[in-house]
């Protein structure tokens, strides 16, 4: 039996999941590559850590706004349309940066990053929300598996994107790399529009704009936990780490790109397998998966354990940098350990929001939640450049430990 025949015989829900995943994968490759291209290219031009962080500020700010409004938009017009709007905006953002260098002012780059931030969060919100519409209510184990697989594979490909960006910058240069990515993504956007169900995620009832703000206390605490969790990651990962590796440890751009790409790929692999891994260390079991309340409670308990471990790890890495242990060993081992624990945390968080979101107009709750996610990335990005420039890399890790601890306190309130 040919591959196309086997695809044709799959259930409709599986085929739709494959279309969503493929579109998300393609977008993620360009997103990871674009971040590395911008970071390394402008660092090479002499931008300071704080200036590099400023290039991504609009990316994160507009991600916050997009998730808040995008959830309402997805419920109103359908997730097919919001996903394809995101893909199209990313194509425009890539093309904006292909202008000659003299036109690439900080403001122009920030505007292009703003479009990319809108695109990324429209795409992510649409992909995550659509899964809720494809999985039956009494199959929580399957929901956790699909969410983990989508999120984990996305992050693995983002790592590939990091390496791709560093590689393309070295081989064909900044502008040519962006042009090729824009062309490929435009083809993906067209295919996604043609193949994805037009009504997926569209609310059956009329959705009022004020519904974008959550009135669910558990969802609000879950969102606060997500905000502090991702701020804990980005406060040392986004700007401080690559600049530290380049300026303090004298790593080459190729080495930095390869290392960060490998980290994100491994992080994604762990995230995709989080249902299996978390079940080895907790009472998570398929027995609870036909009962949403029991499944949610079980995984909240798991997040408390894994989140506490994450906070401890950040503190341990920071302390180790001030010992006689080789700094490169501390960074490599510490980052791999952090990635493993963070991946489990992130995957459990992603399941919880999909499980707790309302059935009708699911993108409203998911959008609000990922608004908090984007706000956390924004906070982490700004702190990453500012704290590193003033106090150094070790202090970034101390802030990370504090934020991870706050995330645990918030998640304890989720019922």
C-alpha positions in Angstrom: 0.0 0.0 0.0 1.4 3.4 -1.0 2.1 6.1 1.5 -0.7 8.4 0.1 -3.2 5.5 0.3 -2.3 4.9 4.0 -2.7 8.6 4.7 -6.1 8.6 3.0 -7.4 5.8 5.2 -6.5 7.5 8.4 -9.4 8.9 10.6 -10.3 12.5 9.8 -9.1 13.7 13.2 -5.7 12.2 12.6 -5.4 13.8 9.2 -6.3 17.2 10.6 -3.7 16.7 13.4 -1.1 15.9 10.8 -1.9 19.1 8.8 -1.8 21.2 12.0 1.5 19.6 13.1 3.2 19.9 9.7 2.3 23.6 9.5 3.5 24.2 13.0 6.8 22.4 12.2 7.4 24.5 9.1 6.7 27.7 11.0 9.0 26.7 13.9 11.9 26.0 11.6 11.8 29.6 10.3 11.2 31.0 13.8 14.2 29.3 15.3 16.4 30.2 12.3 15.3 33.8 12.3 16.1 34.3 16.0 19.6 32.9 15.6 20.2 34.8 12.4 19.2 38.1 14.1 21.0 37.4 17.3 24.3 36.4 15.7 24.2 38.8 12.8 23.7 41.9 15.0 26.0 40.7 17.7 28.7 40.4 15.0 27.9 44.0 14.1 28.8 45.1 17.7 25.4 45.4 19.4 25.5 45.2 23.2 23.6 42.6 25.2 20.9 45.2 26.1 20.6 46.3 22.5 20.2 42.7 21.3 17.5 42.2 23.9 15.7 45.3 22.6 15.5 43.8 19.1 13.2 41.1 20.6 11.1 43.3 22.9 8.4 44.0 20.2 8.4 40.3 19.4 7.4 39.5 22.9 5.1 42.5 23.5 3.1 41.8 20.4 3.0 38.1 21.4 1.2 39.2 24.6 -1.4 41.2 22.6 -1.8 38.6 20.0 -2.6 35.8 22.4 -5.1 37.9 24.2 -6.9 39.0 21.0 -6.0 36.0 18.9 -8.0 33.6 21.2 -11.1 35.6 20.6 -10.4 35.8 16.9 -9.8 32.1 16.6 -13.1 31.4 18.3 -14.9 33.8 16.0 -13.4 33.0 12.5 -11.9 29.5 13.0 -8.4 28.3 13.7 -7.7 27.5 10.0 -7.8 31.2 9.3 -5.8 32.4 12.3 -3.1 29.8 11.6 -2.8 30.9 8.0 -2.7 34.6 9.0 0.2 33.7 11.2 2.1 31.9 8.4 1.5 34.8 6.0 2.7 37.4 8.6 5.9 35.4 9.1 6.6 35.5 5.4 6.2 39.3 5.5 8.5 39.6 8.5 11.2 37.6 6.8 11.0 39.7 3.6 11.2 42.9 5.7 14.7 41.9 6.8 16.0 41.3 3.3 16.4 45.0 2.7 19.9 46.4 2.2 21.8 46.9 5.5 21.5 50.7 5.6 17.7 50.4 6.0 17.9 47.9 8.8 17.7 50.3 11.7 16.9 49.1 15.2 13.3 50.4 14.8 12.8 48.6 11.5 14.2 45.3 12.9 12.0 45.7 15.9 8.9 46.2 13.7 9.8 43.0 11.7 10.2 41.2 15.0 6.8 42.5 16.1 5.2 40.9 13.0 7.1 37.7 13.7 5.8 37.7 17.3 2.3 38.1 16.1 2.8 35.4 13.6 4.4 33.0 16.1 1.6 33.3 18.7 -1.2 33.1 16.2 0.3 29.9 14.9 0.9 28.4 18.3 -2.5 29.3 19.7 -4.2 27.9 16.6 -2.2 24.6 16.7 -2.6 24.0 20.4 -6.3 24.9 20.5 -7.2 22.7 17.6 -6.2 19.6 19.5 -8.9 20.1 22.0 -11.4 19.9 19.1 -9.9 16.6 17.8 -9.7 14.5 21.1 -12.8 13.1 22.9 -13.4 14.5 26.4 -12.9 11.1 28.1 -9.4 10.4 26.5 -7.2 12.5 28.7 -4.2 10.2 28.2 -4.5 10.6 24.5 -4.8 14.4 24.9 -1.7 14.5 27.0 0.2 12.4 24.4 -0.9 14.6 21.4 -0.1 17.8 23.2 3.3 16.5 24.3 4.0 15.2 20.8 3.1 18.5 19.1 5.0 20.6 21.7 8.0 18.4 21.9 8.4 18.0 18.1 8.0 21.7 17.7 10.8 22.5 20.1 13.1 19.8 18.6 12.6 21.5 15.2 13.2 24.9 16.8 16.6 23.6 17.8 17.1 22.5 14.2 16.1 26.0 13.3 18.8 27.5 15.6 21.4 25.4 13.9 19.9 26.2 10.4 20.1 29.9 11.1 23.8 29.8 12.3 24.7 27.5 9.3 22.9 29.7 6.7 24.4 32.9 8.1 27.9 31.4 7.6 27.3 29.8 4.2 24.9 32.1 2.2 24.6 35.2 4.4 21.8 37.1 6.1 19.6 38.3 3.3 19.7 35.2 1.1 18.8 33.0 4.1 15.7 35.1 4.8 14.5 35.1 1.2 14.7 31.3 0.9 12.8 30.8 4.2 10.1 33.2 3.1 9.5 31.3 -0.2 9.3 27.9 1.5 6.9 29.2 4.2 4.6 30.8 1.6 4.1 27.3 0.0 3.3 25.8 3.4 0.7 28.5 4.1 -1.1 27.7 0.8 -1.2 24.0 1.5 -2.4 24.5 5.1 -5.2 26.7 3.9 -6.3 24.1 1.3 -6.1 21.1 3.6 -7.3 22.2 7.1 -11.0 22.1 8.1 -12.4 25.6 7.7 -14.6 25.4 10.8 -12.1 23.8 13.3 -12.1 25.7 16.6 -14.9 28.0 15.6 -17.3 28.7 18.5 -20.9 27.6 18.1 -22.2 30.5 20.2 -21.5 34.2 19.7 -18.3 35.3 21.5 -18.2 38.7 23.1 -14.9 40.5 23.0 -14.8 41.0 26.8 -14.6 37.2 27.1 -10.8 37.4 26.3 -10.2 38.0 30.0 -10.5 34.8 32.0 -12.8 34.7 35.0 -11.6 31.2 36.0 -9.4 31.4 39.1 -7.6 28.1 38.4 -6.9 29.2 34.8 -5.5 32.5 36.2 -3.2 30.7 38.6 -2.1 28.4 35.9 -1.4 31.3 33.6 0.6 33.0 36.4 2.6 29.8 36.8 3.3 29.7 33.1 4.4 33.4 33.1 7.0 32.8 35.8 8.1 29.5 34.4 9.1 30.9 31.0 10.6 34.0 32.5 12.8 31.6 34.5 14.0 30.0 31.3 14.5 33.1 29.2 16.2 35.3 31.9 19.4 33.3 31.2 18.8 31.5 27.9 17.7 34.1 25.4 20.5 36.8 25.5 22.8 36.1 28.4 23.8 32.5 27.4 24.8 33.0 23.8 26.6 36.3 24.7 28.3 34.6 27.6 29.5 31.7 25.4 30.8 34.1 22.8 32.4 36.8 24.9 33.5 34.9 28.1 34.2 31.4 26.8 35.2 32.4 23.3 33.0 30.0 21.5 32.5 30.4 17.7 29.1 31.2 16.2 29.1 27.6 14.7 29.7 26.1 18.1 27.1 28.3 19.8 24.5 27.5 17.2 25.2 23.8 17.3 25.2 23.7 21.1 21.9 25.6 21.5 20.4 23.7 18.6 21.3 20.4 20.3 19.9 21.5 23.6 16.6 22.5 22.1 16.4 19.3 20.1 17.0 17.2 23.1 14.6 19.4 25.1 11.9 18.7 22.5 12.6 14.9 22.5 12.1 14.9 26.3 9.0 17.0 26.0 7.5 14.7 23.5 8.1 11.8 25.8 6.9 13.6 29.0 3.8 11.4 29.4 6.1 8.3 29.8 8.8 10.0 31.8 6.5 11.7 34.3 4.5 8.5 34.9 7.8 6.9 36.1 8.2 9.4 38.9 4.5 10.0 39.9 1.2 8.4 40.2 0.1 9.5 36.7 -1.8 6.5 35.2 -4.1 5.8 32.4 -6.6 4.8 35.1 -7.4 8.4 35.7 -7.5 9.4 32.1 -11.3 8.9 31.7 -11.8 11.3 34.6 -10.6 14.8 33.7 -10.6 16.1 37.3 -8.5 13.3 38.6 -6.1 13.5 35.7 -5.7 17.3 36.2 -5.1 16.9 40.0 -2.5 14.1 39.4 -0.5 16.2 36.9 -0.7 19.4 39.1 1.1 17.3 41.8 3.7 16.3 39.2 4.3 19.9 38.3 4.9 20.9 41.9 7.7 18.2 42.2 9.3 19.0 38.8 9.0 22.8 39.3 10.7 22.6 42.7 13.6 20.6 41.2 14.0 23.2 38.4 14.4 26.0 41.0 17.0 24.0 42.9 18.9 23.3 39.7 19.2 27.0 38.7 20.5 27.7 42.2 23.0 24.9 42.0 24.3 26.0 38.5 24.8 29.6 39.8 26.8 28.4 42.9 28.9 26.0 40.8 30.1 28.8 38.5 31.8 30.3 41.5 33.7 27.1 42.4 36.9 25.5 41.0 34.8 23.4 38.6 35.5 24.2 34.9 33.0 26.7 33.7 32.4 24.9 30.4 31.5 21.7 32.2 29.1 23.6 34.5 27.4 25.2 31.6 27.0 22.1 29.5 26.0 19.7 32.3 23.8 22.4 33.9 22.0 23.4 30.8 21.3 19.7 29.8 19.9 19.0 33.3 17.9 22.2 33.2 16.5 21.3 29.8 15.4 17.9 30.9 13.5 19.2 34.0 12.1 22.2 32.2 10.8 20.1 29.3 8.8 17.9 31.7 7.4 21.0 33.4 6.5 22.7 30.1 4.7 19.6 28.7 2.7 19.1 31.9 1.7 22.8 31.8 0.6 22.5 28.2 -1.6 19.5 29.0 -3.2 21.3 31.9 -4.4 24.3 29.9 -5.8 22.2 27.1 -7.5 20.0 29.6 -8.9 22.9 31.7 -10.0 25.0 28.7 -13.7 25.3 28.0 -15.1 23.1 25.1 -16.8 25.9 23.1 -14.4 28.6 21.9 -11.4 26.7 23.3 -9.0 29.3 21.9 -10.2 32.0 24.3 -8.8 30.2 27.3 -5.7 28.9 25.4 -5.1 32.5 24.1 -5.3 34.0 27.6 -2.9 31.3 28.9 -0.4 31.9 26.1 -0.7 35.6 26.6 0.8 34.9 30.0 3.4 32.7 28.4 4.4 35.6 26.0 4.5 38.0 29.0 6.9 35.7 30.7 9.1 35.5 27.7 9.0 39.3 27.5 10.0 39.7 31.1 12.7 37.1 30.7 14.1 38.6 27.6 14.4 42.1 29.1 15.9 40.8 32.3 18.3 38.6 30.3 20.0 41.6 28.7 19.7 44.0 31.6 20.7 41.7 34.5 23.6 40.2 32.4 25.0 43.6 31.5 24.8 44.9 35.1 25.5 41.8 37.3 26.7 38.9 35.1 25.6 35.5 34.1 25.5 33.9 37.6 23.0 36.5 38.8 20.7 35.7 35.8 20.6 32.1 37.2 19.7 33.3 40.7 16.7 35.3 39.2 15.8 32.1 37.3 15.7 30.1 40.5 13.4 32.7 42.2 11.0 32.8 39.2 10.8 29.0 39.0 10.0 28.9 42.7 7.2 31.4 42.2 5.8 29.2 39.4 5.5 26.3 41.9 3.6 28.6 44.4 1.1 29.6 41.7 0.5 26.0 40.4 -0.4 24.9 43.9 -3.5 27.0 43.6 -4.8 25.2 40.5 -7.7 22.8 41.3 
